[in-house]
């Protein structure tokens, strides 16, 4: 934050260009006596930035940090096979290999990403006829570790170890539709409830518990409201597309080129119309687009928006290896404003990333369950290669996937492997990631914010946020794994008069769920 004196000094500093401002939230301005504090966005040479950083460290009124781009934590990709290598600079033999991708119904699968792993990495997308051409440098296609075919929508992916690809003819890969796998429980034309939502008790819940009255923000890559299951979402801003006055575009948030925001929106608030039925279809959804290209400044601006618009729950399926003081401040401000900010732990298989590691975040890791995906998919490869009961594997096929970040900061786990949800264009896709687990917890927290009688009558302050968060955590059941991977476990939503069938996710699960069920019924049926 900068006073006008600091701003004047920056403007007079050689090599510094002021790019814009982020106004503080209304409560912050009020607390500051209406002096209109703000964040300053500026461009400058690296050496000048480092010099100003050193000066800021000696100041009690100024901090200055690099505006690092955020990782949107989209669907995970194979990380344990091969390496990403650039094409050789010198001329060398190129061997084109054609891969035809068809559905089991014989239809071409368009815009599927075909990747070959070995000493290097080769990738191409299928065209309108389902054909992808992989160009191998060096004149050989031998000794491949795996072929990975990832469809854009509506089909299961394929993971083929040690493939024998031919360069003298087409190589055929057949994909099966999502509904063909019994574990998906997907029937076209009917509202779809995913395996994670079913495990958490959403299916069969009281139809009146829809999230109506609560506000939820999805800070992500936008949302395709042309999708039937997302057509009810009306509010959003594109923070990556600013006008000359630094105002976000009110329309382009609907263009979700990454698909990630649309996928998260389905789990949180899908209306079930020819697609996914999320946790809170009648909540007021605010879409704040940060990707592609989002950085710390965009996240700060999004959090300020959430405070000013009295959002109840925020979903952040994003993160960074670096820390930013401005983001940390706005996370604290959101907590003081009564907002629960749910943040994905990260997909790097290491320590929890920022801002999920903050005390003001509800940090969520990923959980998988065997039987919810075909065995020839990469989803199956995310399961621990060495089963470690009590560490990374639990009862009934539950496991902590290889990619999930872990640490003491993890508070809960959420379904994050082979999660089927909406993607742009009207279809559905099965994705992995802690960013799939976080929306499950966001959806549940939104229901608590909307329907818990104590919460709905509370003033918007830190105590309110803590009450919502603590109640969600109190619904968690242990899943039989180390806390650094799963925190307190998986929360169960049982918002109906009869206890739901126990998922059996831990010893004595039925007894625990009975207690949770009655507790939830008590607060939701008064």
C-alpha positions in Angstrom: 0.0 0.0 0.0 1.2 3.5 -0.7 0.3 6.9 0.6 0.3 9.8 -1.9 3.8 10.8 -0.8 5.1 7.3 -1.7 3.2 7.4 -5.0 4.8 10.8 -5.8 8.2 9.4 -5.1 7.6 6.4 -7.3 6.4 8.6 -10.2 9.6 10.6 -9.9 11.9 7.5 -9.8 13.7 7.0 -13.1 12.7 3.8 -15.0 9.5 3.3 -13.0 6.1 3.3 -14.9 2.9 3.4 -13.0 0.5 0.8 -14.6 -2.6 1.2 -12.4 -4.0 0.9 -8.9 -6.1 -1.4 -6.8 -8.3 0.3 -4.4 -8.6 -1.1 -0.9 -11.9 -2.7 0.2 -14.5 -0.5 1.7 -14.0 -1.7 5.2 -10.2 -1.0 4.9 -10.8 2.5 3.6 -13.2 3.1 6.5 -10.7 1.8 9.0 -8.1 4.1 7.5 -10.3 7.1 8.1 -11.3 7.4 4.4 -7.8 8.3 3.2 -8.2 6.2 0.1 -5.3 3.8 0.4 -4.5 1.6 -2.6 -2.0 -0.8 -4.1 0.1 0.6 -6.9 1.0 -1.6 -10.0 4.2 -0.5 -11.6 6.7 -1.7 -14.2 10.5 -1.2 -13.8 13.8 -2.8 -14.6 14.8 -5.7 -12.3 17.7 -3.9 -10.7 15.5 -0.9 -9.9 12.9 -3.2 -8.4 15.4 -4.9 -6.2 16.7 -1.5 -5.0 13.2 -0.4 -4.1 12.5 -3.7 -2.4 15.5 -3.1 -0.1 14.2 0.4 0.7 10.7 -1.0 1.4 12.1 -3.6 3.8 13.4 -0.7 5.9 10.0 1.0 5.9 7.1 0.3 8.2 4.6 1.8 5.8 5.5 0.2 2.5 6.0 -3.3 1.1 7.0 -4.1 -2.5 7.0 -7.4 -4.2 7.3 -9.0 -7.6 3.9 -9.5 -9.3 4.4 -13.3 -10.0 2.0 -15.1 -12.2 -0.2 -17.7 -10.6 -0.6 -21.4 -11.4 -4.2 -22.2 -12.2 -3.8 -25.8 -11.0 -5.7 -27.3 -14.0 -6.0 -30.9 -14.6 -2.7 -32.8 -13.7 -0.5 -34.2 -16.4 2.0 -37.1 -16.1 5.0 -36.0 -14.1 6.8 -39.3 -13.5 7.5 -40.3 -17.0 10.0 -38.8 -19.5 11.0 -35.1 -19.7 10.0 -32.1 -21.8 12.6 -31.5 -24.4 12.8 -28.8 -27.1 13.2 -29.7 -30.7 16.9 -30.0 -31.8 18.3 -26.8 -33.2 20.2 -28.6 -35.9 18.5 -30.3 -38.8 17.7 -33.9 -38.0 15.4 -36.7 -39.3 11.8 -36.3 -38.5 9.5 -39.3 -38.3 5.8 -38.4 -38.5 3.5 -40.9 -36.7 -0.3 -40.7 -37.2 -2.6 -41.6 -34.4 -6.3 -41.9 -35.1 -8.6 -41.4 -32.0 -12.1 -42.8 -32.3 -14.9 -43.3 -29.8 -16.1 -46.9 -29.3 -19.1 -45.8 -31.4 -16.7 -45.2 -34.3 -17.0 -41.4 -34.2 -13.8 -39.3 -34.4 -12.7 -37.7 -31.1 -11.9 -34.1 -31.9 -9.5 -31.9 -30.0 -8.0 -34.7 -28.0 -4.4 -34.2 -26.9 -2.1 -37.1 -27.8 1.2 -37.2 -25.9 4.1 -39.6 -26.3 6.6 -40.0 -23.4 10.1 -41.5 -23.6 13.5 -39.9 -23.8 11.6 -36.8 -24.8 8.1 -35.6 -25.1 5.9 -35.2 -28.3 2.4 -33.9 -28.4 -0.3 -33.0 -30.9 -4.1 -32.4 -30.9 -6.6 -34.4 -33.1 -8.3 -32.7 -36.0 -11.9 -32.9 -37.1 -11.3 -36.5 -38.3 -9.7 -37.5 -35.0 -6.2 -37.6 -36.5 -3.1 -36.3 -34.7 0.4 -36.3 -36.2 3.3 -36.8 -33.8 6.6 -35.6 -35.2 9.5 -37.6 -33.6 13.0 -36.1 -34.0 15.9 -38.4 -34.4 14.4 -41.0 -36.7 13.1 -43.4 -34.2 9.9 -44.1 -32.3 11.3 -47.0 -30.3 11.5 -47.3 -26.5 8.4 -45.2 -25.7 7.4 -45.2 -22.0 3.7 -44.3 -22.6 1.1 -42.9 -24.9 -1.4 -40.6 -23.2 -4.6 -39.6 -25.0 -6.7 -36.9 -23.3 -10.1 -36.1 -24.8 -11.5 -32.6 -24.4 -14.9 -33.9 -23.3 -17.3 -36.8 -23.1 -14.8 -39.7 -23.2 -12.5 -41.4 -20.8 -8.8 -40.8 -21.5 -6.3 -43.7 -22.2 -2.9 -44.4 -20.8 -1.0 -46.9 -22.8 2.3 -48.1 -21.3 5.2 -49.1 -23.7 3.2 -48.5 -26.9 4.3 -49.9 -30.2 3.7 -47.1 -32.6 4.2 -47.6 -36.4 5.3 -44.9 -38.7 4.2 -46.7 -41.9 0.5 -46.8 -41.0 -2.1 -45.2 -38.8 -2.2 -46.2 -35.1 -5.7 -46.5 -33.8 -6.7 -45.6 -30.2 -10.3 -46.2 -29.1 -11.9 -44.3 -26.2 -15.0 -45.2 -24.3 -17.8 -42.7 -23.5 -17.9 -41.5 -19.9 -21.3 -43.1 -19.3 -19.9 -46.6 -20.3 -18.0 -46.9 -17.0 -20.5 -48.1 -14.3 -18.6 -46.3 -11.5 -19.4 -43.0 -13.2 -23.2 -43.4 -12.7 -23.7 -41.1 -15.6 -26.9 -41.2 -17.6 -27.3 -38.7 -20.5 -30.1 -36.3 -20.2 -30.5 -36.7 -16.4 -29.0 -34.6 -13.6 -25.5 -36.0 -12.8 -24.1 -36.4 -9.3 -20.4 -37.3 -9.3 -18.8 -40.0 -7.2 -17.3 -37.4 -4.8 -20.7 -35.7 -4.2 -22.3 -39.1 -3.7 -19.5 -40.1 -1.2 -20.1 -36.9 0.7 -23.8 -37.5 0.9 -25.2 -35.0 -1.6 -27.4 -37.5 -3.4 -30.8 -37.9 -1.8 -30.4 -34.8 0.4 -33.2 -32.4 1.2 -34.3 -30.8 -2.1 -34.8 -27.5 -0.3 -31.1 -27.2 0.6 -29.8 -25.5 -2.5 -27.6 -22.7 -1.3 -30.2 -20.1 -2.0 -29.4 -16.9 -0.1 -25.6 -17.5 -0.1 -23.0 -15.8 -2.3 -20.1 -17.9 -3.7 -17.2 -16.5 -5.8 -15.1 -18.7 -8.2 -11.7 -17.1 -8.8 -10.5 -19.1 -11.8 -10.5 -19.1 -15.7 -14.1 -17.9 -16.3 -17.3 -19.9 -16.9 -19.1 -20.9 -20.1 -22.7 -20.0 -19.3 -23.8 -21.5 -22.7 -23.4 -24.9 -21.0 -26.9 -26.0 -19.9 -25.8 -26.8 -16.4 -24.2 -23.4 -16.0 -26.7 -21.2 -17.8 -28.1 -19.8 -14.6 -24.8 -18.1 -13.7 -25.2 -14.4 -14.5 -22.6 -12.4 -12.6 -18.9 -12.1 -13.4 -15.9 -9.9 -14.3 -12.8 -10.6 -16.4 -9.8 -9.3 -14.4 -7.4 -10.2 -17.2 -9.2 -7.8 -19.6 -9.1 -4.2 -18.3 -10.3 -1.0 -20.0 -8.2 2.2 -20.1 -9.6 3.2 -16.7 -8.5 -0.2 -15.2 -12.0 -1.5 -15.0 -12.5 -5.3 -15.6 -14.6 -6.3 -18.6 -18.1 -7.4 -17.5 -18.7 -9.8 -20.4 -15.6 -11.7 -21.4 -15.5 -13.8 -18.2 -17.9 -16.2 -20.1 -15.0 -17.1 -22.4 -13.3 -20.0 -20.6 -10.4 -21.0 -22.8 -8.8 -23.2 -20.1 -12.1 -24.9 -19.1 -10.9 -25.1 -15.5 -13.4 -22.5 -14.1 -16.3 -24.1 -15.8 -15.3 -27.5 -14.3 -15.2 -26.0 -10.8 -18.4 -24.1 -11.3 -20.2 -27.4 -12.2 -19.2 -29.1 -8.9 -20.1 -26.0 -6.8 -23.3 -24.9 -8.5 -24.3 -26.9 -11.6 -28.1 -26.9 -12.0 -28.4 -30.5 -13.3 -29.8 -29.4 -16.6 -28.3 -32.0 -19.0 -25.2 -32.1 -16.9 -23.8 -32.0 -13.4 -25.9 -31.1 -10.3 -23.6 -29.3 -7.9 -23.9 -28.7 -4.2 -25.5 -25.2 -4.3 -27.4 -24.7 -7.6 -29.4 -21.7 -6.3 -26.5 -19.8 -4.7 -25.6 -16.5 -6.2 -22.4 -17.2 -8.1 -19.8 -14.5 -8.9 -17.2 -15.6 -11.5 -13.9 -13.7 -11.3 -11.7 -14.6 -14.2 -8.0 -14.6 -13.6 -6.6 -17.0 -16.2 -4.9 -17.2 -18.5 -2.3 -14.8 -17.3 -3.4 -14.1 -13.8 -0.9 -12.8 -11.2 -0.8 -11.7 -7.6 -2.3 -8.3 -8.5 -5.4 -10.0 -10.1 -5.9 -12.2 -7.0 -5.7 -9.1 -4.7 -8.3 -7.3 -6.8 -10.5 -10.4 -6.8 -10.4 -10.7 -3.0 -11.2 -7.0 -2.6 -14.2 -7.6 -4.9 -15.3 -10.4 -2.6 -15.2 -8.2 0.5 -17.0 -5.3 -1.2 -19.8 -7.6 -2.5 -20.2 -9.5 0.8 -19.3 -12.9 -0.6 -19.8 -15.9 1.8 -17.4 -18.5 0.4 -14.6 -18.2 -2.2 -13.1 -21.0 -4.3 -9.4 -20.5 -5.2 -8.1 -23.4 -7.3 -4.8 -21.6 -7.8 -1.4 -21.1 -6.1 2.2 -20.2 -6.3 5.6 -21.3 -4.9 6.2 -17.7 -3.9 4.6 -15.6 -1.1 3.0 -12.2 -1.6 2.3 -9.9 1.3 -0.6 -8.1 -0.5 -2.4 -11.4 -1.1 -1.8 -12.4 2.6 -3.3 -9.0 3.7 -6.4 -9.4 1.6 -6.9 -13.0 2.8 -6.9 -11.6 6.3 -9.3 -8.9 5.3 -11.6 -11.5 3.8 -11.6 -13.4 7.0 -12.4 -10.3 9.0 -15.3 -9.7 6.6 -16.8 -13.1 7.4 -15.6 -14.9 4.2 -14.4 -18.5 4.0 -11.7 -18.8 1.4 -11.2 -22.4 0.2 -7.8 -22.9 -1.5 -6.4 -26.0 -3.3 -3.3 -27.3 -1.6 -1.4 -27.8 -4.9 -0.5 -30.5 -7.4 3.3 -30.5 -7.2 3.5 -33.5 -4.8 5.4 -31.3 -2.4 4.7 -28.9 0.4 1.4 -26.9 0.4 1.6 -23.9 -1.9 0.7 -20.3 -1.3 -1.9 -19.0 -0.4 -3.3 -22.4 0.8 -0.6 -22.4 3.5 -2.0 -19.3 5.1 -3.9 -19.7 8.4 -6.7 -17.6 6.8 -7.2 -20.3 4.1 -9.2 -23.5 4.3 -6.6 -25.8 2.6 -7.9 -28.8 0.7 -5.9 -31.7 -0.6 -7.1 -34.4 -3.1 -8.6 -37.8 -2.5 -9.2 -40.7 -5.0 -11.2 -43.9 -4.8 -10.5 -47.1 -6.8 -13.4 -48.2 -9.0 -14.4 -44.7 -10.0 -12.4 -44.7 -13.2 -11.3 -47.3 -15.8 -7.9 -49.0 -15.1 -6.4 -48.0 -18.5 -6.6 -44.3 -17.7 -4.0 -42.0 -16.2 -6.4 -41.6 -13.2 -5.2 -45.1 -12.2 -1.6 -43.9 -12.4 -2.2 -41.3 -9.7 -2.7 -44.0 -7.1 0.4 -44.6 -4.9 2.7 -47.2 -6.6 3.6 -48.6 -3.2 0.5 -49.0 -1.0 1.1 -47.5 2.4 -1.9 -48.2 4.6 -2.3 -45.4 7.1 -0.1 -43.1 5.1 -1.4 -42.8 1.6 -4.1 -45.4 1.3 -7.3 -46.0 3.5 -10.4 -48.1 3.6 -12.6 -49.0 0.6 -10.1 -48.1 -2.1 -9.5 -44.5 -0.9 -6.1 -43.1 -1.6 -4.1 -39.9 -1.5 -3.0 -39.3 -5.2 0.7 -38.9 -6.0 0.3 -35.3 -7.1 -1.4 -33.9 -4.0 0.6 -31.4 -1.9 0.8 -32.3 1.7 1.7 -30.7 5.1 0.3 -29.6 8.4 -1.6 -26.8 6.7 -4.0 -29.4 5.0 -7.3 -29.1 6.9 -9.6 -31.3 4.7 -9.4 -33.6 1.7 -11.9 -33.5 -1.2 -12.6 -35.8 -4.2 -9.9 -35.0 -6.7 -9.3 -37.9 -9.0 -11.5 -38.6 -12.1 -14.0 -35.9 -11.1 -16.5 -35.5 -13.9 -17.9 -32.0 -14.4 -18.9 -29.4 -17.0 -16.5 -28.1 -19.6 -17.1 -25.4 -22.3 -19.2 -26.5 -25.3 -21.9 -28.4 -23.3 -19.9 -31.5 -22.5 -18.3 -33.1 -19.5 -14.8 -34.2 -18.7 -13.0 -36.3 -16.0 -10.2 -34.3 -14.4 -7.7 -34.7 -11.5 -6.3 -32.2 -9.1 -6.6 -30.6 -5.7 -8.4 -27.9 -7.7 -11.1 -30.5 -8.2 -11.2 -31.3 -4.4 -11.5 -27.7 -3.4 -14.9 -27.1 -5.1 -16.4 -30.0 -3.2 -15.5 -28.3 0.1 -16.6 -24.9 -1.3 -20.0 -26.3 -2.3 -20.5 -27.8 1.2 -19.4 -24.6 2.9 -21.9 -22.6 0.7 -24.7 -24.8 1.9 -23.7 -24.2 5.5 -23.5 -20.4 4.9 -27.0 -20.5 3.3 -28.9 -22.8 5.7 -27.2 -22.9 9.1 -29.5 -20.8 11.3 -26.8 -19.6 13.5 -24.6 -18.5 10.6 -27.4 -16.7 8.7 -28.0 -14.4 11.7 -24.4 -13.6 12.4 -22.7 -10.3 11.8 -20.1 -10.4 9.0 -16.9 -10.8 10.9 -14.0 -13.2 11.5 -16.1 -15.2 14.0 -18.7 -15.8 11.3 -16.1 -17.2 8.9 -14.6 -19.4 11.7 -18.0 -20.7 12.5 -18.7 -21.8 8.9 -15.2 -23.3 8.5 -15.2 -25.1 11.9 -18.7 -26.5 11.2 -17.5 -27.9 7.9 -14.4 -29.4 9.5 -16.6 -30.9 12.3 -18.4 -32.9 9.6 -15.2 -34.6 8.5 -14.7 -38.3 8.9 -11.2 -39.8 9.1 -10.3 -41.7 6.0 -7.5 -43.8 7.5 -4.5 -41.8 6.2 -1.8 -39.6 7.6 -3.1 -36.1 8.4 -0.4 -34.4 6.3 -2.2 -35.8 3.3 -5.9 -35.5 4.3 -6.1 -33.3 7.3 -9.2 -34.1 9.4 -10.6 -36.1 6.5 -13.6 -35.9 4.2 -16.7 -34.0 5.4 -20.1 -35.6 4.9 -23.2 -33.6 4.1 -26.3 -35.4 5.3 -29.0 -32.9 5.0 -32.1 -35.1 5.1 -34.2 -36.8 7.8 -32.7 -40.3 7.5 -29.0 -41.0 7.7 -27.5 -41.7 4.2 -25.9 -45.1 3.5 -22.5 -45.0 5.1 -19.6 -44.8 2.6 -17.6 -46.9 5.1 -14.6 -44.6 4.7 -13.2 -45.4 8.1 -13.6 -47.8 11.0 -16.9 -47.2 12.8 -17.9 -44.9 9.9 -21.6 -45.8 10.4 -21.5 -44.7 14.0 -19.6 -41.5 13.2 -21.9 -40.7 10.3 -25.0 -41.2 12.5 -23.6 -38.6 14.8 -22.8 -36.2 12.0 -26.2 -36.8 10.4 -28.2 -35.9 13.5 -26.0 -32.9 14.1 -26.6 -31.6 10.6 -30.3 -32.3 10.8 -30.5 -30.5 14.1 -29.1 -27.2 12.7 -30.8 -27.4 9.3 -34.4 -28.4 10.2 -35.1 -26.0 13.0 
